[in-house]
Amino acid sequence: MALRPLAFGIRLRDGARTLRVRNDPRDPRRFLVEDVREGEAPQVRHHETASDAVRDAASTWRRRLN
């Protein structure tokens, strides 16, 4: 089976906060969710599948509303 990295990325911005989903540069089969807030250290979470990474990003983005 051919190995294909994520053909697109996700970037969500709200004020000083940015949430990104992208391929892990060290292992293209894995995915990163980066939560960057101004003035804070970035939080990076690793996921084995794209669906897990997108689910984590959606959950994180919804939590910002509360």
ABEGO torsion letter per residue (X at the ends): XBBBBBABBBBBBBEABBBBBBBBAABAABBBBBBBBBGBBBBBBBBABAAAAAAAAAAAAAAAAX
